[in-house]
Amino acid sequence: MSKEHLTNSQVELKKTLEEEELKAELRQQLEQAVASGDYSQQLRLWRALLPYEKRPGLALTEIKELKKHLSSS
């Protein structure tokens, strides 16, 4: 395995781990929103958790909006 290939694999692994961590955080926040009855937040989180393959633009937009919303809270 070449050094360049190893580096590319490491980058992909890091990206995948970051996405999985974000998804886990969003799932936890969704559970909290369900428990509190915050339907607006539930909708935002649900959309952010949609598989990228089905609605890539919407999922990325929702994640960006959630990050802004959470950082301003």
Residue frames relative to the residue before (quaternion, step in Angstrom):
aa qw qx qy qz dx dy dz
M 1.0000 0.0000 0.0000 0.0000 0.00 0.00 0.00
S 0.3924 -0.7351 0.5031 0.2291 3.56 -0.75 1.04
K 0.6425 -0.5295 0.3927 0.3905 3.52 -1.28 0.46
E 0.6424 0.5250 -0.3199 0.4576 3.60 1.01 -0.83
H 0.6549 0.5051 -0.3116 0.4679 3.58 0.96 -0.87
L 0.6344 0.5255 -0.3234 0.4656 3.57 1.00 -0.82
T 0.6489 0.5130 -0.3146 0.4656 3.58 0.95 -0.86
N 0.6520 0.5036 -0.3149 0.4713 3.60 0.93 -0.85
S 0.6415 0.5162 -0.3202 0.4686 3.58 1.01 -0.78
Q 0.6474 0.5159 -0.3137 0.4651 3.56 1.00 -0.82
V 0.6353 0.5218 -0.3241 0.4680 3.58 1.01 -0.81
E 0.6622 0.4984 -0.3023 0.4708 3.59 0.92 -0.89
L 0.6451 0.5149 -0.3193 0.4656 3.58 0.98 -0.83
K 0.6498 0.5115 -0.3150 0.4657 3.58 0.94 -0.88
K 0.6479 0.5179 -0.3120 0.4633 3.58 0.96 -0.89
T 0.6575 0.5088 -0.3036 0.4655 3.57 0.95 -0.89
L 0.6586 0.5049 -0.3092 0.4645 3.59 0.94 -0.86
E 0.6404 0.5182 -0.3245 0.4648 3.59 0.98 -0.81
E 0.6532 0.5059 -0.3122 0.4690 3.59 0.96 -0.85
E 0.6619 0.5016 -0.3087 0.4637 3.59 0.95 -0.85
E 0.6328 0.5171 -0.3314 0.4716 3.60 1.02 -0.75
L 0.6500 0.5101 -0.3111 0.4696 3.57 0.98 -0.86
K 0.6542 0.5095 -0.3148 0.4619 3.58 0.92 -0.87
A 0.6432 0.5144 -0.3254 0.4646 3.60 0.98 -0.82
E 0.6453 0.5123 -0.3138 0.4719 3.57 1.00 -0.83
L 0.6637 0.5001 -0.3028 0.4666 3.58 0.96 -0.86
R 0.6288 0.5270 -0.3373 0.4615 3.60 1.02 -0.75
Q 0.6419 0.5148 -0.3184 0.4707 3.57 1.00 -0.83
Q 0.6632 0.4929 -0.3018 0.4754 3.58 0.96 -0.85
L 0.6100 0.5425 -0.3466 0.4620 3.58 1.10 -0.68
E 0.6326 0.5212 -0.3297 0.4684 3.58 0.97 -0.81
Q 0.6550 0.5053 -0.3068 0.4706 3.58 0.99 -0.84
A 0.6518 0.5123 -0.3137 0.4629 3.59 1.00 -0.84
V 0.6295 0.5180 -0.3295 0.4762 3.59 1.04 -0.75
A 0.6667 0.5115 -0.3011 0.4508 3.57 0.91 -0.92
S 0.7303 0.4164 -0.2384 0.4863 3.59 1.02 -0.77
G 0.4565 -0.7058 0.4357 0.3218 3.60 1.26 -0.23
D 0.4036 0.7050 -0.4791 0.3326 3.60 1.21 0.46
Y 0.1954 -0.8424 0.4939 0.0905 3.57 0.13 1.32
S 0.6073 0.5516 -0.3541 0.4488 3.58 1.06 -0.66
Q 0.6763 0.4714 -0.2812 0.4913 3.58 0.92 -0.91
Q 0.6055 0.5527 -0.3554 0.4490 3.59 1.04 -0.72
L 0.6611 0.5076 -0.3038 0.4616 3.57 0.93 -0.90
R 0.6458 0.5176 -0.3189 0.4618 3.58 0.91 -0.89
L 0.6934 0.4772 -0.2768 0.4635 3.56 0.85 -0.97
W 0.6319 0.5318 -0.3368 0.4521 3.57 0.95 -0.82
R 0.6664 0.4948 -0.3010 0.4696 3.57 0.91 -0.90
A 0.6478 0.5203 -0.3228 0.4532 3.58 0.98 -0.78
L 0.7040 0.4671 -0.2607 0.4673 3.56 1.10 -0.65
L 0.4160 0.6970 -0.4851 0.3254 3.61 1.23 -0.02
P 0.5589 -0.6027 0.4367 0.3656 3.58 -1.01 0.69
Y 0.5475 -0.6444 0.4319 0.3139 3.55 -0.94 0.93
E 0.6246 0.5696 -0.3480 0.4054 3.59 1.00 -0.77
K 0.6866 0.4981 -0.2880 0.4445 3.57 1.01 -0.78
R 0.8068 -0.0272 0.0724 0.5857 3.58 0.91 -0.92
P 0.0999 -0.8598 0.4956 0.0719 3.59 0.56 1.10
G 0.6722 0.5015 -0.3128 0.4459 3.60 0.86 -0.86
L 0.6686 0.5006 -0.2977 0.4624 3.56 0.90 -0.92
A 0.6611 0.5105 -0.3182 0.4485 3.58 0.85 -0.91
L 0.6840 0.4743 -0.2988 0.4669 3.60 0.84 -0.88
T 0.6358 0.5224 -0.3259 0.4655 3.58 0.99 -0.80
E 0.6709 0.4993 -0.3000 0.4590 3.57 0.90 -0.90
I 0.6374 0.5161 -0.3347 0.4641 3.59 0.98 -0.76
K 0.6491 0.5043 -0.3187 0.4720 3.59 0.96 -0.82
E 0.6583 0.5032 -0.3090 0.4669 3.58 0.95 -0.86
L 0.6443 0.5170 -0.3223 0.4622 3.58 0.99 -0.79
K 0.6348 0.5227 -0.3352 0.4599 3.57 0.96 -0.82
K 0.6502 0.4986 -0.3181 0.4770 3.59 0.97 -0.84
H 0.6590 0.5205 -0.3013 0.4517 3.56 0.92 -0.95
L 0.6963 0.4739 -0.2741 0.4642 3.58 0.90 -0.93
S 0.6718 0.4893 -0.3118 0.4605 3.59 1.00 -0.72
S 0.6770 0.4728 -0.2996 0.4779 3.60 1.14 -0.50
S 0.5709 0.6067 -0.3747 0.4069 3.60 1.25 -0.29
